[in-house]
């Protein structure tokens, strides 16, 4: 069985402009042009999970961003999943699962719960 590439986690502030451009290109490709500027903005400001192939090509991404949710008069800190994508041609290889696993670890350590839509 082929070993899956490692997942690297980094906060948005740690990402260079070139890496942010790579992520955006991946998202545009994975969502076939249906990933808008508002979607992009929602994916920034938190922790990103990045997976690269052995040649350094970005093949999977997801981010977790803090949101506030009001429930029963309480304000809760929520880790909101954004911009999860796997490069076309690399799907169904467990990469999305690895990205989500990394994001779940962030939620478990930093938030009251995680959410996505």
ZADO-1210 file (C-alpha; in nm, 4 decimals, padded with zeros to 6 digits):
<atoms>
<atom x="00.0000" y="00.0000" z="00.0000" code="UNK" pos="1"/>
<atom x="00.1297" y="00.3467" z="-00.0910" code="UNK" pos="2"/>
<atom x="00.1941" y="00.5776" z="00.2028" code="UNK" pos="3"/>
<atom x="-00.0214" y="00.8894" z="00.1978" code="UNK" pos="4"/>
<atom x="00.1546" y="01.2265" z="00.1963" code="UNK" pos="5"/>
<atom x="00.1793" y="01.4187" z="00.5230" code="UNK" pos="6"/>
<atom x="-00.0644" y="01.6928" z="00.6181" code="UNK" pos="7"/>
<atom x="00.0930" y="02.0273" z="00.7038" code="UNK" pos="8"/>
<atom x="-00.1046" y="02.2694" z="00.9219" code="UNK" pos="9"/>
<atom x="-00.0441" y="02.6444" z="00.9150" code="UNK" pos="10"/>
<atom x="-00.2338" y="02.9568" z="01.0146" code="UNK" pos="11"/>
<atom x="-00.3258" y="03.1991" z="00.7368" code="UNK" pos="12"/>
<atom x="-00.0667" y="03.4491" z="00.8603" code="UNK" pos="13"/>
<atom x="00.2065" y="03.1899" z="00.7985" code="UNK" pos="14"/>
<atom x="00.1136" y="03.1392" z="00.4330" code="UNK" pos="15"/>
<atom x="00.3024" y="03.3358" z="00.1711" code="UNK" pos="16"/>
<atom x="00.1142" y="03.5084" z="-00.1075" code="UNK" pos="17"/>
<atom x="00.2372" y="03.2346" z="-00.3431" code="UNK" pos="18"/>
<atom x="00.0925" y="02.9587" z="-00.1213" code="UNK" pos="19"/>
<atom x="-00.2386" y="03.1452" z="-00.0890" code="UNK" pos="20"/>
<atom x="-00.2445" y="03.1700" z="-00.4703" code="UNK" pos="21"/>
<atom x="-00.1795" y="02.7932" z="-00.4956" code="UNK" pos="22"/>
<atom x="-00.4677" y="02.7238" z="-00.2594" code="UNK" pos="23"/>
<atom x="-00.7027" y="02.9502" z="-00.4513" code="UNK" pos="24"/>
<atom x="-00.6047" y="02.7848" z="-00.7811" code="UNK" pos="25"/>
<atom x="-00.6716" y="02.4405" z="-00.6314" code="UNK" pos="26"/>
<atom x="-01.0114" y="02.5535" z="-00.5017" code="UNK" pos="27"/>
<atom x="-01.1087" y="02.7082" z="-00.8352" code="UNK" pos="28"/>
<atom x="-01.0160" y="02.3834" z="-01.0112" code="UNK" pos="29"/>
<atom x="-01.1787" y="02.1493" z="-00.7587" code="UNK" pos="30"/>
<atom x="-01.5030" y="02.3491" z="-00.7519" code="UNK" pos="31"/>
<atom x="-01.4975" y="02.3893" z="-01.1310" code="UNK" pos="32"/>
<atom x="-01.5195" y="02.7690" z="-01.1149" code="UNK" pos="33"/>
<atom x="-01.7965" y="02.7702" z="-00.8515" code="UNK" pos="34"/>
<atom x="-01.5758" y="02.9026" z="-00.5703" code="UNK" pos="35"/>
<atom x="-01.6217" y="03.2776" z="-00.5424" code="UNK" pos="36"/>
<atom x="-01.4363" y="03.5596" z="-00.3743" code="UNK" pos="37"/>
<atom x="-01.6737" y="03.5478" z="-00.0739" code="UNK" pos="38"/>
<atom x="-01.6039" y="03.1749" z="-00.0344" code="UNK" pos="39"/>
<atom x="-01.2327" y="03.2502" z="-00.0458" code="UNK" pos="40"/>
<atom x="-01.2587" y="03.5231" z="00.2194" code="UNK" pos="41"/>
<atom x="-01.4516" y="03.2855" z="00.4474" code="UNK" pos="42"/>
<atom x="-01.1667" y="03.0327" z="00.4274" code="UNK" pos="43"/>
<atom x="-00.9014" y="03.2751" z="00.5571" code="UNK" pos="44"/>
<atom x="-00.8057" y="03.3729" z="00.9107" code="UNK" pos="45"/>
<atom x="-00.7746" y="03.0274" z="01.0618" code="UNK" pos="46"/>
<atom x="-00.5759" y="02.7077" z="01.0354" code="UNK" pos="47"/>
<atom x="-00.5184" y="02.5478" z="00.6955" code="UNK" pos="48"/>
<atom x="-00.4479" y="02.1793" z="00.6359" code="UNK" pos="49"/>
<atom x="-00.2324" y="02.1344" z="00.3246" code="UNK" pos="50"/>
<atom x="-00.1300" y="01.8144" z="00.1476" code="UNK" pos="51"/>
<atom x="00.1371" y="01.8094" z="-00.1230" code="UNK" pos="52"/>
<atom x="00.2478" y="01.5251" z="-00.3472" code="UNK" pos="53"/>
<atom x="00.6101" y="01.4112" z="-00.3593" code="UNK" pos="54"/>
<atom x="00.6832" y="01.6735" z="-00.6246" code="UNK" pos="55"/>
<atom x="00.5509" y="01.9568" z="-00.4056" code="UNK" pos="56"/>
<atom x="00.2201" y="02.0058" z="-00.5919" code="UNK" pos="57"/>
<atom x="-00.0679" y="02.1073" z="-00.3632" code="UNK" pos="58"/>
<atom x="-00.3233" y="01.8260" z="-00.3911" code="UNK" pos="59"/>
<atom x="-00.5616" y="01.8829" z="-00.0979" code="UNK" pos="60"/>
<atom x="-00.6684" y="02.1654" z="00.1328" code="UNK" pos="61"/>
<atom x="-00.9140" y="02.2575" z="00.4037" code="UNK" pos="62"/>
<atom x="-00.9352" y="02.5287" z="00.6662" code="UNK" pos="63"/>
<atom x="-01.0959" y="02.5775" z="01.0046" code="UNK" pos="64"/>
<atom x="-01.2009" y="02.9308" z="01.0964" code="UNK" pos="65"/>
<atom x="-01.3463" y="03.0596" z="01.4217" code="UNK" pos="66"/>
<atom x="-01.7119" y="03.1601" z="01.4192" code="UNK" pos="67"/>
<atom x="-01.9496" y="03.2571" z="01.6989" code="UNK" pos="68"/>
<atom x="-02.2811" y="03.0769" z="01.7286" code="UNK" pos="69"/>
<atom x="-02.5588" y="03.1887" z="01.9618" code="UNK" pos="70"/>
<atom x="-02.7497" y="02.9047" z="02.1247" code="UNK" pos="71"/>
<atom x="-02.9916" y="02.9274" z="02.4159" code="UNK" pos="72"/>
<atom x="-02.8570" y="03.2694" z="02.5130" code="UNK" pos="73"/>
<atom x="-02.4934" y="03.1558" z="02.5027" code="UNK" pos="74"/>
<atom x="-02.2207" y="03.2598" z="02.2614" code="UNK" pos="75"/>
<atom x="-02.0173" y="02.9562" z="02.1581" code="UNK" pos="76"/>
<atom x="-01.6776" y="02.9478" z="01.9847" code="UNK" pos="77"/>
<atom x="-01.7099" y="02.7188" z="01.6861" code="UNK" pos="78"/>
<atom x="-01.4474" y="02.5855" z="01.4486" code="UNK" pos="79"/>
<atom x="-01.6110" y="02.6193" z="01.1074" code="UNK" pos="80"/>
<atom x="-01.4843" y="02.4006" z="00.8235" code="UNK" pos="81"/>
<atom x="-01.4212" y="02.5858" z="00.4986" code="UNK" pos="82"/>
<atom x="-01.2740" y="02.5238" z="00.1549" code="UNK" pos="83"/>
<atom x="-01.2145" y="02.1483" z="00.1684" code="UNK" pos="84"/>
<atom x="-01.1000" y="02.0296" z="-00.1729" code="UNK" pos="85"/>
<atom x="-00.8923" y="01.7624" z="-00.3403" code="UNK" pos="86"/>
<atom x="-00.7313" y="01.8113" z="-00.6796" code="UNK" pos="87"/>
<atom x="-00.9247" y="01.6422" z="-00.9602" code="UNK" pos="88"/>
<atom x="-00.7429" y="01.3231" z="-01.0507" code="UNK" pos="89"/>
<atom x="-00.6331" y="01.2680" z="-00.6891" code="UNK" pos="90"/>
<atom x="-00.9779" y="01.2059" z="-00.5416" code="UNK" pos="91"/>
<atom x="-01.0844" y="00.8841" z="-00.3685" code="UNK" pos="92"/>
<atom x="-00.7365" y="00.8265" z="-00.2268" code="UNK" pos="93"/>
<atom x="-00.8055" y="00.9233" z="00.1352" code="UNK" pos="94"/>
<atom x="-00.6699" y="01.2764" z="00.1030" code="UNK" pos="95"/>
<atom x="-00.9942" y="01.4498" z="00.2049" code="UNK" pos="96"/>
<atom x="-01.0150" y="01.2183" z="00.5042" code="UNK" pos="97"/>
<atom x="-00.6619" y="01.3187" z="00.6071" code="UNK" pos="98"/>
<atom x="-00.7428" y="01.6886" z="00.5707" code="UNK" pos="99"/>
<atom x="-01.0580" y="01.6487" z="00.7794" code="UNK" pos="100"/>
<atom x="-00.8637" y="01.4539" z="01.0442" code="UNK" pos="101"/>
<atom x="-00.6174" y="01.7408" z="01.0803" code="UNK" pos="102"/>
<atom x="-00.9013" y="01.9934" z="01.1042" code="UNK" pos="103"/>
<atom x="-01.0824" y="01.7806" z="01.3629" code="UNK" pos="104"/>
<atom x="-00.7697" y="01.7857" z="01.5817" code="UNK" pos="105"/>
<atom x="-00.7767" y="02.1670" z="01.5700" code="UNK" pos="106"/>
<atom x="-01.1457" y="02.1688" z="01.6632" code="UNK" pos="107"/>
<atom x="-01.0859" y="01.9282" z="01.9524" code="UNK" pos="108"/>
<atom x="-00.8050" y="02.1445" z="02.0897" code="UNK" pos="109"/>
<atom x="-00.9436" y="02.4921" z="02.0339" code="UNK" pos="110"/>
<atom x="-01.3229" y="02.5018" z="02.0000" code="UNK" pos="111"/>
<atom x="-01.6405" y="02.3985" z="02.1777" code="UNK" pos="112"/>
<atom x="-01.7494" y="02.2157" z="01.8634" code="UNK" pos="113"/>
<atom x="-01.7007" y="02.2034" z="01.4883" code="UNK" pos="114"/>
<atom x="-01.9489" y="02.2816" z="01.2154" code="UNK" pos="115"/>
<atom x="-01.9820" y="02.2833" z="00.8387" code="UNK" pos="116"/>
<atom x="-02.2604" y="02.3368" z="00.5915" code="UNK" pos="117"/>
</atoms>
